[in-house]
Amino acid sequence: MRRRPNRIGVWLSDAEYRYLKQQSEFSGLGMEAFIRSLIMGTEIRPRPPEQYAALLRQLSGIGTNLNQLAHIANASKAVNADQLGEAEELARQAWRLLKEAF
């Protein structure tokens, strides 16, 4: 059985159709998913730029490196804990700002 057994048809003018298509492309969703999101009251956000994924991967790698440094520093006591905490907090802030921007 289909997950969505109910189908509706809607007639749109050319301008309405173009606008719907433009908005769905802007969000990165197909038209059906876009309409479902609107019906359910989901906040529609624009699709992030292409470089967003690369930035997230790099930031994630930085966080991983900081975590590894934290383990080494805690084991050897070679780094001041306050400095390390400050670096970790800066990475968290950068991650949060990046996520909020997109």
Biotite code that builds the C-alpha atoms (Angstrom):
import biotite.structure as struc

atoms = struc.array([
    struc.Atom([0.000, 0.000, 0.000], chain_id="A", res_id=1, res_name="MET", atom_name="CA", element="C"),
    struc.Atom([1.161, 3.514, -0.738], chain_id="A", res_id=2, res_name="ARG", atom_name="CA", element="C"),
    struc.Atom([2.413, 5.637, 2.114], chain_id="A", res_id=3, res_name="ARG", atom_name="CA", element="C"),
    struc.Atom([0.369, 8.531, 0.809], chain_id="A", res_id=4, res_name="ARG", atom_name="CA", element="C"),
    struc.Atom([-2.859, 7.142, -0.619], chain_id="A", res_id=5, res_name="PRO", atom_name="CA", element="C"),
    struc.Atom([-4.580, 10.516, -1.120], chain_id="A", res_id=6, res_name="ASN", atom_name="CA", element="C"),
    struc.Atom([-3.931, 12.545, -4.238], chain_id="A", res_id=7, res_name="ARG", atom_name="CA", element="C"),
    struc.Atom([-5.092, 16.069, -5.030], chain_id="A", res_id=8, res_name="ILE", atom_name="CA", element="C"),
    struc.Atom([-4.924, 18.094, -8.206], chain_id="A", res_id=9, res_name="GLY", atom_name="CA", element="C"),
    struc.Atom([-4.467, 21.836, -8.320], chain_id="A", res_id=10, res_name="VAL", atom_name="CA", element="C"),
    struc.Atom([-4.714, 24.131, -11.307], chain_id="A", res_id=11, res_name="TRP", atom_name="CA", element="C"),
    struc.Atom([-2.165, 26.964, -11.372], chain_id="A", res_id=12, res_name="LEU", atom_name="CA", element="C"),
    struc.Atom([-1.639, 29.909, -13.667], chain_id="A", res_id=13, res_name="SER", atom_name="CA", element="C"),
    struc.Atom([1.689, 30.128, -15.478], chain_id="A", res_id=14, res_name="ASP", atom_name="CA", element="C"),
    struc.Atom([2.873, 32.778, -13.009], chain_id="A", res_id=15, res_name="ALA", atom_name="CA", element="C"),
    struc.Atom([1.840, 30.670, -9.996], chain_id="A", res_id=16, res_name="GLU", atom_name="CA", element="C"),
    struc.Atom([3.553, 27.605, -11.433], chain_id="A", res_id=17, res_name="TYR", atom_name="CA", element="C"),
    struc.Atom([6.780, 29.524, -12.136], chain_id="A", res_id=18, res_name="ARG", atom_name="CA", element="C"),
    struc.Atom([6.726, 30.945, -8.607], chain_id="A", res_id=19, res_name="TYR", atom_name="CA", element="C"),
    struc.Atom([6.148, 27.505, -7.059], chain_id="A", res_id=20, res_name="LEU", atom_name="CA", element="C"),
    struc.Atom([8.939, 26.011, -9.139], chain_id="A", res_id=21, res_name="LYS", atom_name="CA", element="C"),
    struc.Atom([11.304, 28.885, -8.283], chain_id="A", res_id=22, res_name="GLN", atom_name="CA", element="C"),
    struc.Atom([10.598, 28.601, -4.561], chain_id="A", res_id=23, res_name="GLN", atom_name="CA", element="C"),
    struc.Atom([11.018, 24.822, -4.522], chain_id="A", res_id=24, res_name="SER", atom_name="CA", element="C"),
    struc.Atom([14.346, 25.115, -6.373], chain_id="A", res_id=25, res_name="GLU", atom_name="CA", element="C"),
    struc.Atom([15.430, 27.879, -3.992], chain_id="A", res_id=26, res_name="PHE", atom_name="CA", element="C"),
    struc.Atom([14.781, 25.536, -1.059], chain_id="A", res_id=27, res_name="SER", atom_name="CA", element="C"),
    struc.Atom([16.501, 22.570, -2.706], chain_id="A", res_id=28, res_name="GLY", atom_name="CA", element="C"),
    struc.Atom([13.325, 20.487, -2.474], chain_id="A", res_id=29, res_name="LEU", atom_name="CA", element="C"),
    struc.Atom([11.245, 18.965, -5.219], chain_id="A", res_id=30, res_name="GLY", atom_name="CA", element="C"),
    struc.Atom([7.835, 20.536, -5.755], chain_id="A", res_id=31, res_name="MET", atom_name="CA", element="C"),
    struc.Atom([5.971, 17.725, -3.965], chain_id="A", res_id=32, res_name="GLU", atom_name="CA", element="C"),
    struc.Atom([8.257, 17.839, -0.926], chain_id="A", res_id=33, res_name="ALA", atom_name="CA", element="C"),
    struc.Atom([8.091, 21.637, -0.925], chain_id="A", res_id=34, res_name="PHE", atom_name="CA", element="C"),
    struc.Atom([4.275, 21.634, -0.924], chain_id="A", res_id=35, res_name="ILE", atom_name="CA", element="C"),
    struc.Atom([4.176, 18.993, 1.837], chain_id="A", res_id=36, res_name="ARG", atom_name="CA", element="C"),
    struc.Atom([6.555, 21.113, 3.920], chain_id="A", res_id=37, res_name="SER", atom_name="CA", element="C"),
    struc.Atom([4.324, 24.158, 3.467], chain_id="A", res_id=38, res_name="LEU", atom_name="CA", element="C"),
    struc.Atom([1.225, 22.179, 4.448], chain_id="A", res_id=39, res_name="ILE", atom_name="CA", element="C"),
    struc.Atom([2.926, 20.850, 7.590], chain_id="A", res_id=40, res_name="MET", atom_name="CA", element="C"),
    struc.Atom([4.106, 24.335, 8.580], chain_id="A", res_id=41, res_name="GLY", atom_name="CA", element="C"),
    struc.Atom([7.795, 23.492, 8.303], chain_id="A", res_id=42, res_name="THR", atom_name="CA", element="C"),
    struc.Atom([10.148, 26.446, 8.085], chain_id="A", res_id=43, res_name="GLU", atom_name="CA", element="C"),
    struc.Atom([11.456, 26.566, 4.529], chain_id="A", res_id=44, res_name="ILE", atom_name="CA", element="C"),
    struc.Atom([15.086, 27.598, 4.330], chain_id="A", res_id=45, res_name="ARG", atom_name="CA", element="C"),
    struc.Atom([17.112, 28.329, 1.234], chain_id="A", res_id=46, res_name="PRO", atom_name="CA", element="C"),
    struc.Atom([19.446, 25.625, 0.045], chain_id="A", res_id=47, res_name="ARG", atom_name="CA", element="C"),
    struc.Atom([22.960, 26.259, 1.376], chain_id="A", res_id=48, res_name="PRO", atom_name="CA", element="C"),
    struc.Atom([25.620, 27.240, -1.154], chain_id="A", res_id=49, res_name="PRO", atom_name="CA", element="C"),
    struc.Atom([27.754, 24.487, -2.676], chain_id="A", res_id=50, res_name="GLU", atom_name="CA", element="C"),
    struc.Atom([30.807, 25.376, -0.572], chain_id="A", res_id=51, res_name="GLN", atom_name="CA", element="C"),
    struc.Atom([28.808, 24.889, 2.657], chain_id="A", res_id=52, res_name="TYR", atom_name="CA", element="C"),
    struc.Atom([29.429, 21.125, 2.753], chain_id="A", res_id=53, res_name="ALA", atom_name="CA", element="C"),
    struc.Atom([33.168, 21.613, 2.219], chain_id="A", res_id=54, res_name="ALA", atom_name="CA", element="C"),
    struc.Atom([33.287, 24.183, 5.030], chain_id="A", res_id=55, res_name="LEU", atom_name="CA", element="C"),
    struc.Atom([31.455, 21.823, 7.362], chain_id="A", res_id=56, res_name="LEU", atom_name="CA", element="C"),
    struc.Atom([33.887, 18.998, 6.567], chain_id="A", res_id=57, res_name="ARG", atom_name="CA", element="C"),
    struc.Atom([36.872, 21.252, 7.231], chain_id="A", res_id=58, res_name="GLN", atom_name="CA", element="C"),
    struc.Atom([35.399, 22.558, 10.465], chain_id="A", res_id=59, res_name="LEU", atom_name="CA", element="C"),
    struc.Atom([34.593, 19.028, 11.564], chain_id="A", res_id=60, res_name="SER", atom_name="CA", element="C"),
    struc.Atom([38.201, 18.037, 10.860], chain_id="A", res_id=61, res_name="GLY", atom_name="CA", element="C"),
    struc.Atom([39.448, 20.978, 12.920], chain_id="A", res_id=62, res_name="ILE", atom_name="CA", element="C"),
    struc.Atom([37.222, 19.881, 15.792], chain_id="A", res_id=63, res_name="GLY", atom_name="CA", element="C"),
    struc.Atom([38.550, 16.329, 15.539], chain_id="A", res_id=64, res_name="THR", atom_name="CA", element="C"),
    struc.Atom([42.137, 17.593, 15.585], chain_id="A", res_id=65, res_name="ASN", atom_name="CA", element="C"),
    struc.Atom([41.391, 19.766, 18.626], chain_id="A", res_id=66, res_name="LEU", atom_name="CA", element="C"),
    struc.Atom([39.898, 16.780, 20.399], chain_id="A", res_id=67, res_name="ASN", atom_name="CA", element="C"),
    struc.Atom([42.997, 14.681, 19.674], chain_id="A", res_id=68, res_name="GLN", atom_name="CA", element="C"),
    struc.Atom([45.218, 17.504, 20.930], chain_id="A", res_id=69, res_name="LEU", atom_name="CA", element="C"),
    struc.Atom([43.109, 17.739, 24.069], chain_id="A", res_id=70, res_name="ALA", atom_name="CA", element="C"),
    struc.Atom([43.641, 14.055, 24.823], chain_id="A", res_id=71, res_name="HIS", atom_name="CA", element="C"),
    struc.Atom([47.402, 14.345, 24.263], chain_id="A", res_id=72, res_name="ILE", atom_name="CA", element="C"),
    struc.Atom([47.619, 17.530, 26.323], chain_id="A", res_id=73, res_name="ALA", atom_name="CA", element="C"),
    struc.Atom([45.656, 16.014, 29.186], chain_id="A", res_id=74, res_name="ASN", atom_name="CA", element="C"),
    struc.Atom([47.835, 12.909, 29.175], chain_id="A", res_id=75, res_name="ALA", atom_name="CA", element="C"),
    struc.Atom([51.174, 14.746, 29.006], chain_id="A", res_id=76, res_name="SER", atom_name="CA", element="C"),
    struc.Atom([50.158, 17.949, 30.848], chain_id="A", res_id=77, res_name="LYS", atom_name="CA", element="C"),
    struc.Atom([52.169, 19.870, 28.219], chain_id="A", res_id=78, res_name="ALA", atom_name="CA", element="C"),
    struc.Atom([49.454, 22.397, 27.377], chain_id="A", res_id=79, res_name="VAL", atom_name="CA", element="C"),
    struc.Atom([47.691, 24.831, 29.663], chain_id="A", res_id=80, res_name="ASN", atom_name="CA", element="C"),
    struc.Atom([44.124, 23.619, 30.166], chain_id="A", res_id=81, res_name="ALA", atom_name="CA", element="C"),
    struc.Atom([42.769, 27.179, 29.945], chain_id="A", res_id=82, res_name="ASP", atom_name="CA", element="C"),
    struc.Atom([44.348, 27.700, 26.528], chain_id="A", res_id=83, res_name="GLN", atom_name="CA", element="C"),
    struc.Atom([43.000, 24.403, 25.291], chain_id="A", res_id=84, res_name="LEU", atom_name="CA", element="C"),
    struc.Atom([39.529, 25.201, 26.599], chain_id="A", res_id=85, res_name="GLY", atom_name="CA", element="C"),
    struc.Atom([39.618, 28.557, 24.864], chain_id="A", res_id=86, res_name="GLU", atom_name="CA", element="C"),
    struc.Atom([40.565, 26.905, 21.552], chain_id="A", res_id=87, res_name="ALA", atom_name="CA", element="C"),
    struc.Atom([37.732, 24.397, 21.898], chain_id="A", res_id=88, res_name="GLU", atom_name="CA", element="C"),
    struc.Atom([35.246, 27.166, 22.686], chain_id="A", res_id=89, res_name="GLU", atom_name="CA", element="C"),
    struc.Atom([36.347, 29.105, 19.603], chain_id="A", res_id=90, res_name="LEU", atom_name="CA", element="C"),
    struc.Atom([35.801, 26.011, 17.461], chain_id="A", res_id=91, res_name="ALA", atom_name="CA", element="C"),
    struc.Atom([32.315, 25.559, 18.962], chain_id="A", res_id=92, res_name="ARG", atom_name="CA", element="C"),
    struc.Atom([31.461, 29.197, 18.277], chain_id="A", res_id=93, res_name="GLN", atom_name="CA", element="C"),
    struc.Atom([32.665, 28.925, 14.675], chain_id="A", res_id=94, res_name="ALA", atom_name="CA", element="C"),
    struc.Atom([30.566, 25.780, 14.186], chain_id="A", res_id=95, res_name="TRP", atom_name="CA", element="C"),
    struc.Atom([27.472, 27.461, 15.666], chain_id="A", res_id=96, res_name="ARG", atom_name="CA", element="C"),
    struc.Atom([27.895, 30.607, 13.558], chain_id="A", res_id=97, res_name="LEU", atom_name="CA", element="C"),
    struc.Atom([28.321, 28.586, 10.392], chain_id="A", res_id=98, res_name="LEU", atom_name="CA", element="C"),
    struc.Atom([25.189, 26.554, 11.103], chain_id="A", res_id=99, res_name="LYS", atom_name="CA", element="C"),
    struc.Atom([23.161, 29.688, 11.898], chain_id="A", res_id=100, res_name="GLU", atom_name="CA", element="C"),
    struc.Atom([24.341, 31.408, 8.718], chain_id="A", res_id=101, res_name="ALA", atom_name="CA", element="C"),
    struc.Atom([22.886, 28.650, 6.571], chain_id="A", res_id=102, res_name="PHE", atom_name="CA", element="C"),
])
